[in-house]
Amino acid sequence: MKTSKFLSISLFVLILLMSFDMSAQGRRGGHMRMGRPVFTTFDFNGDGFITRTEFNKAQAQRMSMQAQKGGKMKNAQNRRAFEDFDFNGDGKISKEEFNRYQKMNQNKYQNKYQKQNKNQKQNKNKAQNKMQKQSREKKQQMMQNRQMMQNKHQAAFAKFDKNGDGYINKKEYKKMQKERIRNMKKAGKFSNVDANGDGRISREEFKRYQEQYREKIMNKTRRGIQ
């Protein structure tokens, strides 16, 4: 009794293994394959040629399997036609004609992807060139602004430096303040500009004070906006 039960279980396992192996062979054989079609998928009678009937039958099976698997059907109208494979127009497709079309189709997609990659690379290079150009323009603008500010400081310094000796003394500073500033209470003190306290203002001290004063005004403006 135990021997009979063991044989039954063994037979059941063997049938399952054989079924699994046959299923795998069927998928490898091409009839269940949904990737790139193979010649045997279309050559149903195995005579080495594909007739129009066989071709249409194989196409219909592939479309049906794709639909069952939830594949997209929007390109169904663009599927391969029998005439695309039948190069010599004899009404049947040989293995050489089938492989020739497959190779042509593969080259077509390779060229398409190469073109896409080329376009992507060109667009990337354009974007990089644009960013580099903007960066150069920004640097040039900053240099121009710096030069304009430098010229402005030099022009302002020259107006204070009446005797042209390269320094602004206390007398020159007060005289220029009276000419330029109506409210003397708001005027900067000479000692504030004369950073080293040597009794005269150099170009560097004058420039530094102007920049600090400008930054102070900008900070007040920012706080007013907030």
SERO-4910 file (N, C-alpha, C, O; in steps of 0.05 Angstrom, whole numbers):
BEGIN
 pado doro    nc1    nc2    nc3   cac1   cac2   cac3    cc1    cc2    cc3    oc1    oc2    oc3
  Met    A     17    -24      0      0      0      0     17     25      0     12     44    -15
  Lys    A     38     25     17     57     48     18     72     51     -8     77     73    -18
  Thr    A     79     28    -20     94     29    -46     77     41    -68     87     56    -84
  Ser    A     51     33    -69     33     44    -89     29     74    -86     28     89   -105
  Lys    A     27     83    -61     24    112    -55     48    128    -63     46    150    -74
  Phe    A     72    115    -58     97    128    -65    100    131    -96    109    152   -106
  Leu    A     92    110   -110     93    110   -139     75    132   -151     81    145   -170
  Ser    A     51    134   -139     32    154   -148     43    182   -145     40    199   -163
  Ile    A     55    187   -122     66    214   -117     89    220   -136     92    242   -147
  Ser    A    106    200   -140    129    203   -158    120    209   -187    131    226   -200
  Leu    A     99    194   -196     88    198   -223     77    226   -226     80    239   -247
  Phe    A     63    236   -205     51    263   -205     73    284   -207     71    304   -223
  Val    A     95    281   -192    117    300   -193    130    300   -220    137    321   -231
  Leu    A    133    276   -232    146    273   -258    129    287   -280    140    300   -298
  Ile    A    103    284   -278     85    297   -298     87    328   -296     88    342   -316
  Leu    A     89    338   -271     92    367   -267    118    377   -279    118    398   -292
  Leu    A    140    362   -274    166    371   -285    166    370   -315    177    388   -328
  Met    A    153    350   -327    152    348   -357    135    371   -368    142    382   -389
  Ser    A    113    378   -354     96    400   -363    111    426   -363    109    442   -381
  Phe    A    126    430   -342    141    455   -339    163    457   -361    167    478   -372
  Asp    A    176    434   -366    197    434   -386    186    439   -414    198    453   -430
  Met    A    163    427   -420    150    431   -447    141    459   -450    143    471   -472
  Ser    A    131    471   -428    123    499   -429    146    517   -435    144    536   -451
  Ala    A    169    512   -422    193    528   -426    203    524   -454    212    544   -467
  Gln    A    203    499   -465    212    495   -492    194    509   -512    204    519   -532
  Gly    A    168    510   -506    149    523   -524    156    553   -526    154    565   -547
  Arg    A    162    565   -503    169    593   -503    195    599   -517    198    618   -532
  Arg    A    215    580   -513    240    583   -527    237    578   -557    252    589   -573
  Gly    A    218    561   -565    214    555   -593    205    578   -609    209    577   -634
  Gly    A    192    598   -598    184    622   -613    155    626   -614    147    649   -617
  His    A    138    606   -612    109    610   -615     97    626   -592     76    638   -595
  Met    A    111    626   -569    100    641   -546    117    667   -541    111    682   -523
  Arg    A    136    671   -559    155    693   -555    143    719   -566    132    719   -588
  Met    A    144    740   -549    132    765   -558    153    786   -564    147    810   -569
  Gly    A    178    778   -563    200    797   -570    203    798   -601    184    799   -616
  Arg    A    228    797   -609    233    797   -638    224    770   -650    232    749   -641
  Pro    A    207    771   -671    197    746   -683    219    730   -696    238    741   -707
  Val    A    216    703   -696    235    685   -709    221    671   -732    196    670   -733
  Phe    A    236    660   -750    225    648   -775    206    625   -768    185    623   -781
  Thr    A    213    609   -748    196    585   -742    168    594   -731    150    578   -732
  Thr    A    166    619   -721    140    628   -712    120    630   -734     96    627   -730
  Phe    A    130    636   -758    113    640   -782    111    615   -799     90    610   -812
  Asp    A    132    599   -800    132    575   -817    119    552   -803    132    535   -791
  Phe    A     92    551   -804     76    532   -789     81    503   -799     82    484   -783
  Asn    A     83    499   -825     85    472   -836    115    463   -838    120    440   -845
  Gly    A    133    481   -832    161    473   -831    173    467   -858    193    452   -859
  Asp    A    163    479   -880    174    473   -906    196    492   -915    206    490   -937
  Gly    A    203    511   -897    225    529   -903    216    554   -917    232    571   -925
  Phe    A    190    558   -920    179    582   -932    154    592   -916    141    576   -902
  Ile    A    149    617   -918    125    628   -904    106    639   -926    113    657   -941
  Thr    A     82    627   -926     62    637   -945     47    661   -932     50    667   -909
  Arg    A     31    674   -949     16    696   -939     -4    688   -917     -8    702   -897
  Thr    A    -16    664   -920    -34    653   -900    -20    649   -874    -30    656   -853
  Glu    A      3    636   -875     19    631   -851     27    658   -838     26    661   -813
  Phe    A     35    677   -854     44    703   -844     21    717   -829     25    727   -807
  Asn    A     -2    718   -842    -25    731   -829    -34    717   -804    -42    730   -784
  Lys    A    -32    690   -804    -40    674   -781    -21    680   -757    -30    684   -734
  Ala    A      5    681   -763     25    686   -742     21    715   -731     24    719   -707
  Gln    A     16    734   -749     12    761   -740    -12    764   -722    -12    777   -702
  Ala    A    -34    750   -730    -58    750   -714    -54    738   -686    -64    749   -666
  Gln    A    -39    716   -685    -33    704   -659    -17    722   -641    -22    725   -617
  Arg    A      3    735   -653     20    753   -638      4    777   -627      8    785   -604
  Met    A    -14    788   -644    -30    811   -635    -49    802   -613    -54    817   -594
  Ser    A    -60    778   -616    -79    768   -595    -64    764   -569    -75    771   -548
  Met    A    -40    752   -570    -25    747   -545    -17    774   -532    -17    776   -508
  Gln    A    -10    793   -549     -2    819   -539    -26    833   -525    -23    846   -504
  Ala    A    -49    830   -537    -73    841   -525    -80    828   -498    -88    842   -479
  Gln    A    -77    802   -497    -82    787   -472    -63    795   -450    -71    795   -426
  Lys    A    -39    802   -457    -19    810   -437    -21    840   -430     -5    850   -415
  Gly    A    -41    853   -442    -44    882   -436    -26    900   -452    -21    922   -443
  Gly    A    -15    890   -474      3    907   -490    -12    929   -504    -36    927   -509
  Lys    A      3    950   -512     -9    972   -526    -15    964   -555      2    952   -569
  Met    A    -39    972   -564    -47    964   -591    -49    989   -610    -59    986   -632
  Lys    A    -39   1011   -601    -42   1036   -617    -26   1035   -643    -32   1049   -662
  Asn    A     -5   1018   -644     12   1016   -668      5    991   -685     21    983   -701
  Ala    A    -19    980   -680    -26    956   -695    -28    961   -725    -22    943   -740
  Gln    A    -36    985   -733    -39    991   -761    -12    993   -775    -10    993   -799
  Asn    A     10    996   -758     37    999   -770     52    973   -769     77    973   -774
  Arg    A     38    950   -764     53    925   -763     63    917   -790     54    927   -811
  Arg    A     82    899   -790     96    891   -815     76    878   -835     58    864   -827
  Ala    A     80    885   -860     64    873   -882     79    850   -895    104    850   -894
  Phe    A     65    832   -908     77    809   -921     96    819   -943    118    807   -946
  Glu    A     89    840   -957    105    850   -979    132    862   -969    151    863   -985
  Asp    A    133    869   -944    158    880   -933    180    858   -932    204    864   -934
  Phe    A    171    833   -928    190    811   -927    195    798   -954    217    788   -959
  Asp    A    175    798   -971    176    784   -997    191    801  -1017    179    815  -1034
  Phe    A    217    801  -1015    233    820  -1032    232    813  -1062    230    831  -1078
  Asn    A    231    787  -1069    230    780  -1097    202    778  -1108    198    773  -1132
  Gly    A    182    782  -1091    154    783  -1100    144    756  -1111    126    757  -1128
  Asp    A    154    733  -1101    145    707  -1111    122    696  -1095    114    673  -1099
  Gly    A    112    712  -1076     89    703  -1060     96    686  -1036     78    674  -1024
  Lys    A    121    683  -1030    129    668  -1006    155    680   -995    171    693  -1010
  Ile    A    159    676   -970    182    688   -956    202    666   -949    195    648   -934
  Ser    A    226    668   -959    247    649   -952    260    657   -926    256    680   -916
  Lys    A    276    640   -915    290    646   -890    310    669   -894    313    686   -877
  Glu    A    322    670   -918    341    691   -924    327    718   -926    337    738   -916
  Glu    A    303    718   -938    288    743   -940    279    753   -912    279    776   -906
  Phe    A    271    733   -896    262    740   -869    284    753   -853    281    773   -840
  Asn    A    308    740   -853    331    750   -839    340    777   -850    350    794   -835
  Arg    A    338    780   -876    346    805   -889    329    828   -879    339    850   -873
  Tyr    A    303    823   -877    285    844   -867    290    850   -838    291    874   -830
  Gln    A    295    829   -822    300    833   -794    325    850   -790    326    867   -772
  Lys    A    346    845   -806    370    860   -804    366    889   -812    376    907   -799
  Met    A    351    893   -834    344    921   -842    329    936   -821    334    959   -815
  Asn    A    310    922   -809    293    934   -788    310    941   -763    306    962   -751
  Gln    A    329    923   -757    346    928   -734    364    952   -739    368    969   -721
  Asn    A    375    953   -763    392    976   -771    376   1002   -770    387   1023   -762
  Lys    A    351   1001   -778    334   1024   -778    331   1035   -750    333   1059   -745
  Tyr    A    325   1017   -730    322   1026   -703    348   1035   -690    348   1054   -674
  Gln    A    370   1022   -698    396   1030   -688    402   1059   -697    412   1075   -682
  Asn    A    397   1064   -723    401   1091   -734    384   1112   -720    392   1134   -715
  Lys    A    359   1103   -714    340   1121   -700    350   1128   -672    350   1151   -664
  Tyr    A    359   1108   -658    369   1113   -631    395   1129   -631    400   1146   -614
  Gln    A    413   1123   -651    437   1138   -654    431   1168   -659    445   1186   -649
  Lys    A    411   1172   -676    403   1200   -682    392   1214   -657    398   1237   -652
  Gln    A    376   1199   -642    365   1210   -617    387   1217   -597    387   1238   -585
  Asn    A    406   1198   -595    429   1203   -577    445   1227   -586    455   1243   -570
  Lys    A    449   1229   -613    464   1252   -624    449   1278   -618    462   1298   -611
  Asn    A    423   1278   -622    407   1302   -616    408   1310   -587    411   1333   -580
  Gln    A    407   1289   -569    408   1294   -541    436   1306   -533    438   1324   -517
  Lys    A    457   1295   -546    484   1305   -541    487   1334   -550    499   1351   -537
  Gln    A    476   1339   -574    477   1367   -585    461   1386   -567    471   1408   -562
  Asn    A    438   1378   -558    422   1395   -540    436   1400   -514    435   1422   -503
  Lys    A    450   1379   -504    465   1382   -479    488   1401   -483    494   1418   -466
  Asn    A    502   1399   -506    524   1417   -512    514   1446   -515    527   1465   -507
  Lys    A    491   1449   -528    480   1475   -531    473   1488   -504    479   1511   -500
  Ala    A    462   1472   -487    455   1481   -460    480   1489   -444    480   1510   -431
  Gln    A    501   1473   -447    526   1479   -433    539   1504   -445    549   1521   -430
  Asn    A    538   1507   -471    550   1530   -484    534   1556   -476    546   1577   -472
  Lys    A    508   1553   -474    491   1575   -465    498   1584   -437    500   1608   -431
  Met    A    501   1564   -419    508   1570   -391    535   1583   -389    540   1602   -374
  Gln    A    555   1573   -406    581   1584   -406    581   1613   -416    595   1630   -406
  Lys    A    565   1617   -437    562   1644   -448    550   1663   -428    560   1686   -424
  Gln    A    529   1654   -414    517   1671   -393    536   1677   -371    537   1699   -360
  Ser    A    552   1657   -364    572   1660   -343    593   1681   -351    601   1698   -335
  Arg    A    602   1679   -376    622   1699   -386    610   1727   -387    623   1746   -379
  Glu    A    585   1729   -396    572   1755   -397    568   1767   -370    571   1791   -366
  Lys    A    562   1749   -350    558   1759   -323    585   1769   -311    585   1790   -298
  Lys    A    606   1754   -317    633   1763   -307    641   1789   -320    651   1807   -307
  Gln    A    635   1792   -347    642   1816   -361    626   1840   -349    637   1862   -346
  Gln    A    600   1835   -343    584   1856   -332    594   1864   -304    594   1888   -298
  Met    A    602   1845   -289    613   1851   -262    639   1867   -264    643   1886   -249
  Met    A    655   1860   -284    680   1875   -288    674   1903   -297    687   1922   -288
  Gln    A    655   1906   -315    647   1933   -324    636   1950   -301    643   1973   -298
  Asn    A    619   1937   -284    608   1951   -261    630   1960   -242    630   1982   -231
  Arg    A    649   1941   -238    671   1948   -220    688   1971   -231    697   1988   -216
  Gln    A    692   1970   -258    708   1991   -270    693   2018   -269    705   2039   -264
  Met    A    667   2017   -273    651   2041   -271    652   2053   -243    654   2077   -240
  Met    A    650   2035   -223    651   2044   -196    679   2056   -189    681   2075   -175
  Gln    A    699   2043   -200    727   2053   -196    730   2081   -208    741   2099   -196
  Asn    A    719   2084   -232    721   2110   -246    705   2131   -230    713   2154   -228
  Lys    A    682   2122   -219    666   2140   -203    680   2150   -178    679   2173   -171
  His    A    694   2131   -165    709   2138   -141    732   2157   -148    737   2176   -133
  Gln    A    745   2151   -170    767   2168   -178    758   2197   -185    771   2216   -178
  Ala    A    735   2198   -199    724   2224   -205    716   2240   -180    722   2264   -178
  Ala    A    704   2226   -161    696   2239   -136    720   2247   -120    721   2269   -109
  Phe    A    741   2230   -120    765   2237   -105    779   2262   -117    789   2279   -103
  Ala    A    779   2263   -144    791   2286   -157    778   2312   -150    791   2333   -149
  Lys    A    751   2311   -146    737   2336   -139    744   2345   -111    745   2369   -106
  Phe    A    750   2326    -93    758   2334    -66    787   2343    -65    794   2362    -51
  Asp    A    803   2329    -81    832   2335    -81    837   2360    -98    845   2357   -121
  Lys    A    833   2383    -87    835   2408   -102    863   2414   -112    867   2423   -135
  Asn    A    884   2408    -96    911   2415   -104    924   2392   -120    947   2395   -129
  Gly    A    910   2369   -123    920   2347   -140    945   2333   -129    960   2323   -145
  Asp    A    949   2333   -103    973   2320    -92    968   2290    -86    986   2277    -75
  Gly    A    944   2280    -92    938   2252    -87    927   2246    -59    923   2223    -52
  Tyr    A    922   2268    -44    910   2265    -17    889   2287    -13    890   2308    -25
  Ile    A    870   2281      6    850   2301     13    856   2310     42    854   2294     60
  Asn    A    863   2335     45    867   2345     72    841   2354     84    820   2354     71
  Lys    A    842   2361    110    818   2368    124    804   2393    113    780   2394    111
  Lys    A    820   2412    104    809   2437     92    794   2431     66    773   2441     62
  Glu    A    806   2415     49    794   2407     23    768   2391     28    748   2396     14
  Tyr    A    769   2373     47    746   2356     53    722   2373     62    700   2370     52
  Lys    A    727   2392     81    705   2409     91    694   2427     69    670   2432     68
  Lys    A    712   2438     53    703   2456     31    686   2441     11    665   2452      3
  Met    A    693   2417      5    677   2402    -15    651   2393     -3    631   2392    -17
  Gln    A    651   2388     23    626   2380     36    605   2403     35    581   2399     30
  Lys    A    615   2427     39    597   2450     39    585   2454     11    562   2463      8
  Glu    A    600   2448    -10    591   2451    -37    571   2430    -45    552   2435    -61
  Arg    A    574   2405    -34    558   2382    -43    535   2375    -25    515   2365    -34
  Ile    A    539   2380      1    519   2371     20    504   2394     33    517   2412     45
  Arg    A    478   2394     31    462   2416     43    460   2413     73    464   2432     88
  Asn    A    455   2389     83    452   2384    111    478   2373    122    484   2349    120
  Met    A    495   2390    134    521   2383    143    521   2363    166    541   2350    172
  Lys    A    498   2362    180    496   2344    203    497   2315    194    506   2297    209
  Lys    A    489   2310    169    489   2282    158    515   2276    144    519   2253    135
  Ala    A    533   2295    142    558   2291    128    576   2273    144    576   2274    169
  Gly    A    592   2257    130    611   2240    143    634   2256    155    644   2275    142
  Lys    A    643   2248    178    665   2263    191    691   2256    177    695   2234    167
  Phe    A    709   2275    178    736   2271    166    750   2247    179    763   2232    166
  Ser    A    747   2245    205    760   2224    220    750   2196    212    764   2176    214
  Asn    A    725   2195    204    713   2170    195    726   2160    169    729   2136    165
  Val    A    733   2179    152    745   2172    126    775   2167    130    786   2149    117
  Asp    A    788   2183    146    816   2180    151    821   2157    170    824   2161    194
  Ala    A    821   2133    159    822   2109    175    848   2106    191    847   2097    214
  Asn    A    871   2114    180    896   2111    195    903   2135    213    923   2135    227
  Gly    A    886   2156    211    890   2179    228    915   2195    223    925   2208    242
  Asp    A    924   2196    198    948   2211    193    942   2240    184    961   2254    176
  Gly    A    917   2248    186    910   2275    179    905   2280    149    902   2303    141
  Arg    A    904   2260    134    898   2262    105    884   2237     96    888   2215    107
  Ile    A    869   2239     74    854   2217     63    867   2208     37    869   2224     18
  Ser    A    875   2183     36    887   2172     11    864   2162     -7    841   2162      0
  Arg    A    872   2155    -32    852   2144    -51    839   2118    -40    815   2114    -42
  Glu    A    855   2101    -28    845   2076    -17    826   2081      5    805   2068      7
  Glu    A    832   2099     23    814   2106     46    788   2118     36    766   2111     46
  Phe    A    790   2135     16    766   2147      5    749   2127     -9    724   2127     -5
  Lys    A    761   2109    -24    746   2088    -38    732   2069    -18    709   2062    -21
  Arg    A    747   2061      3    736   2043     23    712   2056     38    692   2042     42
  Tyr    A    715   2081     44    692   2095     58    668   2097     40    646   2093     49
  Gln    A    672   2102     14    650   2105     -5    636   2078     -8    611   2077     -9
  Glu    A    651   2057     -9    639   2030    -12    623   2022     13    601   2011     11
  Gln    A    634   2029     36    620   2023     61    594   2039     64    574   2030     73
  Tyr    A    596   2064     55    572   2082     56    551   2071     37    527   2071     43
  Arg    A    559   2063     13    540   2052     -7    527   2027      4    503   2023      0
  Glu    A    543   2009     17    532   1985     28    512   1990     50    492   1977     53
  Lys    A    518   2011     66    500   2019     88    473   2028     77    452   2021     87
  Ile    A    473   2044     55    448   2053     43    432   2030     31    408   2029     34
  Met    A    446   2011     19    433   1988      7    420   1971     28    398   1960     24
  Asn    A    433   1968     51    421   1952     73    396   1965     84    377   1951     91
  Lys    A    396   1991     86    372   2006     95    350   2002     75    327   1998     83
  Thr    A    357   2003     49    336   1999     29    324   1971     30    300   1968     28
  Arg    A    341   1951     35    332   1923     37    313   1920     61    292   1907     59
  Arg    A    320   1931     84    303   1929    107    277   1944    103    256   1935    113
  Gly    A    277   1965     88    252   1980     82    234   1964     65    209   1965     68
  Ile    A    245   1948     46    229   1931     28    217   1908     44    194   1901     39
  Gln    A    232   1897     62    222   1874     78    200   1883     97    189   1867    112
***
